[in-house]
Amino acid sequence: MGVAGWMLEKTIELDRLLSVEPGRRGAAPTILGFVEEHNKVLLCTDIGAFMVNLHSMQFKKLSQTMEPGFYHPFTSFYTKKMLPE
């Protein structure tokens, strides 16, 4: 049997991505959740909570603050058959 492992795909410079002001020091970002199907990660930082798309490197600010804990972003979808006529 093979052994599962992790591999570094890319390094993300969050200070540049999230436009953190130069020289600002704070706590390290915390990963609150991950949406594997959509390659998105939910991060909590000193300047707010963010959802980051790991492919496009686009982000969306979700709130100014977030309580520590475990989060799972909710996703849903509709198929054409599910839509009302």
C-alpha positions in Angstrom: 0.0 0.0 0.0 1.1 3.5 -0.7 1.5 6.2 1.9 -0.5 9.5 1.7 1.3 12.7 2.0 1.2 16.5 1.5 3.0 18.4 -1.2 3.6 22.1 -1.4 1.9 23.4 -4.5 2.4 27.2 -4.1 3.3 29.8 -1.6 0.7 32.6 -1.1 2.0 36.0 0.1 -1.1 37.0 2.0 0.2 40.5 2.8 0.2 41.3 -0.9 -3.0 39.4 -1.8 -5.0 41.0 1.0 -3.4 44.5 0.7 -2.1 44.6 4.3 -0.5 47.9 5.1 3.3 47.8 5.1 5.0 47.2 8.4 1.8 45.9 10.1 2.5 43.1 12.4 -0.1 40.9 13.9 -1.1 37.3 14.7 -0.5 34.7 12.0 -3.5 33.9 9.8 -5.6 31.0 11.0 -7.1 28.5 8.6 -10.7 28.1 9.7 -12.0 25.8 6.9 -11.4 24.4 3.4 -13.8 23.7 0.5 -11.9 21.0 -1.3 -14.4 20.7 -4.2 -13.9 24.4 -5.1 -10.3 24.9 -3.9 -11.2 27.6 -1.5 -9.9 28.3 2.0 -11.5 30.3 4.8 -8.9 32.4 6.7 -9.1 34.5 9.8 -6.6 37.4 10.1 -6.2 40.5 12.2 -7.9 42.5 9.5 -10.9 40.2 9.0 -12.1 36.8 7.7 -11.6 36.0 4.0 -12.5 33.3 1.5 -9.6 32.8 -0.9 -9.9 30.9 -4.2 -6.6 29.0 -4.5 -6.7 28.8 -8.3 -7.6 32.4 -9.3 -6.0 33.9 -6.1 -9.1 36.1 -5.8 -10.5 36.7 -2.3 -13.7 38.0 -0.7 -13.8 39.6 2.7 -16.5 37.9 4.8 -16.4 40.0 8.0 -14.3 42.2 10.1 -14.0 39.6 12.9 -14.7 35.9 13.5 -14.7 33.9 16.6 -12.2 31.1 16.8 -13.8 27.7 16.0 -14.4 25.2 13.2 -16.2 26.4 10.1 -17.4 24.7 7.0 -18.6 27.0 4.2 -22.0 25.9 2.9 -22.5 25.3 -0.8 -25.5 24.2 -2.8 -26.5 23.9 -6.4 -29.5 23.4 -8.6 -29.8 21.2 -11.6 -32.1 22.3 -14.5 -34.7 19.7 -13.4 -34.9 21.2 -9.9 -35.9 24.7 -11.1 -39.6 25.6 -11.1 -41.2 26.0 -14.5 
